Amino acid sequence: MENGPASDHTTVSTPDPFVVRVLKRAALVVLGPFYFLYIAFVPLVCARRKGFRGWYWPVVKRACSRLLWLLGVRVEMAHADKQQLKNDTGSIIVINHRSHLDGFVLMDAVPDEKWFTFAAKKELCDAALLRTGFKGAGLVEIDRSSGKIALETLSEAVRDMPQRRSVVLFPEGTRVDNETLGEFKAGAVLVARETGRSIRPIVIHDSDRLLPRGKKFPSSGTVHVSLLAPFICDMDASVEDDVARLRGVMLAAIVRG
């Protein structure tokens, strides 16, 4: 009597999620300071070299992506939205502000082909360790002690930018502690009107669920990012009406989830 072939059942063990999370957090403690120091000190040596901004910004983006991976935070954005951003020109990007993760999430989500920078309060740009990197990367310094000066500085910076580069603005001005949107400041609309640029709204979902106010480390999970249709200011309407319309468009996207 012949025996049939022996069955070969290979058992593949799945890593314990808790162990993986602990290992990633340990790696973050070790590697995090190196990422920060690299990003902070490289500009001290290279900021005046030709093409610095072209390669430094993608390095910062990749560092943000790696840090999110170590934190167990995934960022999801539709392929079609990324393709639109690759070809986006002549815009100002506005995003809602849910948590301290938002800047990192945007850096991870936006494709390298889309050039963008942030507007940052002058106090951050004056920090000794970060000053050279921020200026070398093209961050727009905003002096918030005077609304008029801040608007003039921002408008001038946007006018001088190549069409393919966008400045990122948080129209709420600060994080909000509810499931909707805070009141919008008029800055993005005013700059768009003065420079003739469109506004590209981007909505971040769930970052506050992973990192609520007061928490030091985010929970593992997924942050979803949505790109909305270009918003064109109505020059026949008031600034207040445009601000309300922009907020309404972004609020509707948040409600839809």
N, C-alpha and C positions, 0 to 999 in steps of 0.2 A: 504494500500500500504506500503510495507516494504522498509525501507531505506537501501541502500547498505552500506558497511563498510566505515567509514570515511577515506579518504586518509591521510597518515601521512608523510608529507614532512619535513624532518629534515634538516635544513640549517646548514652546517658546515662552520664556518667563518675561513678564511685563515689569519694568522697573516700578518700584513703589513711588507713587507721586509725591508722598511726603519726603522720601529720601532725595528725590530729584530736586524738590524745592529747597531743601536744606543745603544741598551741594551748590545750587545756583546762588543762594544767598551768601554762602561762604566765599564763592568766587567773586561775588560783587564786592564784598568787604576787601578782598585782596586787590582786585583789578580796578575797582571804582576810582580810587585815588590816582592811579596811573593814567586813566582816561582823562581825569580832570587836569592833572598836571601837564599832560601832553597838550591838551587843547589850550591851556593857559600860557604855556611857555614857548611853544613852537612859534607863535607870532612875534615874540621878542627877538627871534633870530631871523625870521623869514618874511615879516610883514611888508618890508619895502622891496622885496624881490618881485620882478615882473611875473604876473600870472598867479600871485599868491592867492587871491580871493577865489580863483577858478578851481584850485585843488583843495584849499582849506575847508571851504563850506561843505563839500561832499564828505570829507573826513569827519567833520562834526556830525553830519547826518548819520553816518555809519556808527559812530560812537553812541549816539542816542538810540539807535536800533538795537545795538548790543546790550546796552543797559536795560532797555525794556525787556529783552529776552531773558536776561539774568533775573529780572524781577518777576518773570512769569506773565508778562503783559503782552498780549497779541493785539495787533492793529489790523483791522480789516477795512478795505476800501474797494469798491467795485472796480473791475478792470476798465470798464468804460469811463468811469470818472477819472482814473489815472491817465487814460489816453487823452481825455479832454485837457487835463492840466498840462500834459507834455507840450501841447500846442497853444497854450493860453498866452496871450499877449495883451498889453494895454489895460491891465486890471489892478485893482486893489483887493487884497484878500481880507475878508472879515470872518472871524470865527467866534463862537460862543466860548465862555470861560467857565469850566466846571470844576477843575482841580489843578494842582501843580503838575499833573501829567500832561496837560494839554499841549505845551510847547514841544515836549518830546514826541508825543503822538503825531503832531503835524510834521515834524522833521522826518519821522519814519514813513508817513503815509504819502507825502508829496514826492513824485519821481524826481530823479536827479536832473532831468532835462528842464524842469521848471525852476527858474531862478527866483528866489525870494529872500527877503530879509525881514527883520522885526524892527518895530519902533520900540525903544526902551527909554525909561526915565533916565535923566542925566546922572542921577546918583549912582546907578549901576555902571554907567560908562566911565565914571570917575574912580571906580574901585581900582586900586593900584595893581592888583594881580590880573585883572580882567580887561583893563583899559585898552591895551594894545590889540588884543584879540578881537574885542568888540569893534574897535574902529577899523581894524584890518579886514574884518568880515563884512563891513559895510552897514552895521546897525545904525539906525537913525536915532540920534540923541534928541530927546524931548525934554525941554525945561518946563515942568508943569507948574512953576510958580506964576506963570502968566499964560492964560489961555490964548491970547492973541499971538504972542511970540511962538508958542507951541504949534499953532496952526500954520503960521508963516514958515517955520522951519520945516514942518512936515510937507507942506505943499511944494516948497522949493526942492526938497530932496526927491519927491516923487517926479517932479518935472524933469529933473536931471537924470533920472534912471533910464536905462535902456527899456524899450517897450516890453521885452521878454521878462524883465524883473518886476516883481510885485512886492510891496510892503505889506506886512501882516498887521492887522489892527484888531484889538478886542473891543468891540463897541460898548460892551457893558462896563468896561473900565476896571472891573474886579470880579472875583468869583462870587457866584450866588449860591445860596443854601436852600434852593427849592428846585422843583422838577421842571420849572419853566425858564423863562429868560428874565434877566433884570432889565431895567430901563436902559435904552440906548443913548449914548452920547452922540452928538451930531458930527464929530470929527471926520469919520470916514466919508459921510455924504458931502460935507463941505469940501474936502480935498478932492473927491471925485468930480464935483461940479467945477472946481477951479482948474483942474488939470485935464478935464475931458475924458478921464478914464472910466471904465465900467467897474462894478463891484462884483467879485466872485465870492458869494457866501459859502462857507464850509461849516457844517454842523457836526460837532463831536457828541457822541452818545455814550453815556455810562462811565465816563472817567471818574465822576464823583462817587459812583458806587464802589469803585475799586480803591479810591483814595479820597475819602471824605475829609473835610476840614478837621484838623487836629490829629490826624493819623500820620505816623512817620513813614511807614512802609505800605505800599499798595498791596491789596490782595491779588492773587493770580486771577486772570480772566481776560476777556476780550473787549476792546474798545472799538466801536464802529464809527466810521467817518463817512459823511455824505457830502458830495459836491452838488451845489444847486446851480440852477441856470443863471447866466449873467444878469445882474441887476443894473438897469439903466436909469439914471436919475432923470426925473421929469422937470425940465427947466421952467415949465409953465406952472408948476406946483410950488408950494412953499418947502423950505428945508424940513420943517416939522412933519409935513405930509410924507416926504420921501423917507425920513427916519422911521416913521410909523409903518410905512409900507414895507421897508426892509425888515424891520422887526417882525412884522406879520408873516412874511415869507419864511423866515427862519423858524419862527414859533410853530408854524404849520408842519415843517419838516420834523421838529422835535416831537410833536404830538403823534405824527404818523409812525415815529420810531425808526 
